[in-house]
Amino acid sequence: MQDVTRMYTVLLPDRVESDRLVFQERRNQYITYIGTRTPIGPDGYSQISGFVNDPAIRFQIMWQGNMLNEIKQHKIKLIKQIRELIARIDSALAK
């Protein structure tokens, strides 16, 4: 029961809050370092292709990719914990 409580009161809310903060930071960084440096095309979107060799933009793309990979690893770990908890609950209910 403690593990179920911890999952719903600590682990899942922390993951949700962490994701919210990361995506807010990504949005802010995009606006600051990419969106304001690239022209807007006739379709209303940033034309970043001409600026991919700009070191600041390349760094942002790399940094944001690394951040997303880190989030992915955290989610994989959380999924594993959830599956283990479900297996333990199923085992206890079978007894």
One Martini backbone bead per residue (centre of mass of N, CA, C, O) as a GRO file, in nm:
protein
   95
    1MET     BB    1   0.056   0.064  -0.019
    2GLN     BB    2   0.296   0.257  -0.009
    3ASP     BB    3   0.366   0.237  -0.314
    4VAL     BB    4   0.100   0.347  -0.421
    5THR     BB    5   0.106   0.614  -0.273
    6ARG     BB    6   0.378   0.710  -0.385
    7MET     BB    7   0.301   0.707  -0.683
    8TYR     BB    8   0.046   0.921  -0.646
    9THR     BB    9   0.209   1.148  -0.453
   10VAL     BB   10   0.505   1.156  -0.607
   11LEU     BB   11   0.596   1.041  -0.884
   12LEU     BB   12   0.373   1.149  -1.075
   13PRO     BB   13   0.368   1.451  -0.991
   14ASP     BB   14   0.669   1.499  -1.050
   15ARG     BB   15   0.658   1.434  -1.354
   16VAL     BB   16   0.453   1.648  -1.433
   17GLU     BB   17   0.614   1.894  -1.328
   18SER     BB   18   0.869   1.846  -1.486
   19ASP     BB   19   0.743   1.863  -1.766
   20ARG     BB   20   0.635   2.147  -1.740
   21LEU     BB   21   0.911   2.286  -1.695
   22VAL     BB   22   1.055   2.189  -1.948
   23PHE     BB   23   0.849   2.302  -2.161
   24GLN     BB   24   0.876   2.594  -2.071
   25GLU     BB   25   1.178   2.617  -2.122
   26ARG     BB   26   1.169   2.546  -2.420
   27ARG     BB   27   0.992   2.781  -2.503
   28ASN     BB   28   1.178   3.007  -2.403
   29GLN     BB   29   1.430   2.924  -2.568
   30TYR     BB   30   1.306   2.946  -2.844
   31ILE     BB   31   1.228   3.240  -2.835
   32THR     BB   32   1.514   3.353  -2.765
   33TYR     BB   33   1.714   3.169  -2.980
   34ILE     BB   34   1.514   3.127  -3.242
   35GLY     BB   35   1.248   3.287  -3.304
   36THR     BB   36   1.406   3.578  -3.302
   37ARG     BB   37   1.620   3.487  -3.554
   38THR     BB   38   1.386   3.406  -3.740
   39PRO     BB   39   1.205   3.417  -4.001
   40ILE     BB   40   0.889   3.472  -4.138
   41GLY     BB   41   0.687   3.316  -4.331
   42PRO     BB   42   0.400   3.308  -4.527
   43ASP     BB   43   0.289   3.065  -4.328
   44GLY     BB   44   0.391   3.158  -4.017
   45TYR     BB   45   0.679   3.031  -4.001
   46SER     BB   46   0.976   2.945  -3.920
   47GLN     BB   47   1.299   2.986  -4.095
   48ILE     BB   48   1.548   2.775  -3.990
   49SER     BB   49   1.725   2.649  -4.219
   50GLY     BB   50   1.921   2.912  -4.252
   51PHE     BB   51   2.024   2.866  -3.917
   52VAL     BB   52   2.169   2.581  -3.848
   53ASN     BB   53   2.477   2.713  -3.832
   54ASP     BB   54   2.415   2.846  -3.583
   55PRO     BB   55   2.546   2.798  -3.277
   56ALA     BB   56   2.298   2.866  -3.099
   57ILE     BB   57   2.097   2.683  -3.248
   58ARG     BB   58   2.252   2.418  -3.234
   59PHE     BB   59   2.259   2.408  -2.928
   60GLN     BB   60   1.953   2.402  -2.878
   61ILE     BB   61   1.897   2.144  -3.031
   62MET     BB   62   2.085   1.964  -2.865
   63TRP     BB   63   1.981   2.028  -2.580
   64GLN     BB   64   1.684   1.949  -2.629
   65GLY     BB   65   1.740   1.658  -2.712
   66ASN     BB   66   1.871   1.573  -2.445
   67MET     BB   67   1.629   1.639  -2.266
   68LEU     BB   68   1.430   1.441  -2.403
   69ASN     BB   69   1.598   1.186  -2.343
   70GLU     BB   70   1.582   1.213  -2.037
   71ILE     BB   71   1.277   1.195  -2.014
   72LYS     BB   72   1.254   0.920  -2.140
   73GLN     BB   73   1.416   0.768  -1.923
   74HIS     BB   74   1.225   0.837  -1.689
   75LYS     BB   75   0.975   0.699  -1.813
   76ILE     BB   76   1.091   0.416  -1.832
   77LYS     BB   77   1.137   0.388  -1.529
   78LEU     BB   78   0.841   0.434  -1.444
   79ILE     BB   79   0.719   0.200  -1.600
   80LYS     BB   80   0.873  -0.017  -1.449
   81GLN     BB   81   0.757   0.049  -1.169
   82ILE     BB   82   0.462   0.003  -1.242
   83ARG     BB   83   0.488  -0.291  -1.334
   84GLU     BB   84   0.596  -0.399  -1.067
   85LEU     BB   85   0.352  -0.315  -0.899
   86ILE     BB   86   0.140  -0.472  -1.053
   87ALA     BB   87   0.266  -0.751  -1.006
   88ARG     BB   88   0.244  -0.740  -0.696
   89ILE     BB   89  -0.060  -0.707  -0.685
   90ASP     BB   90  -0.138  -0.958  -0.844
   91SER     BB   91   0.001  -1.153  -0.650
   92ALA     BB   92  -0.161  -1.076  -0.395
   93LEU     BB   93  -0.448  -1.140  -0.522
   94ALA     BB   94  -0.385  -1.451  -0.579
   95LYS     BB   95  -0.362  -1.539  -0.261
   0.00000   0.00000   0.00000
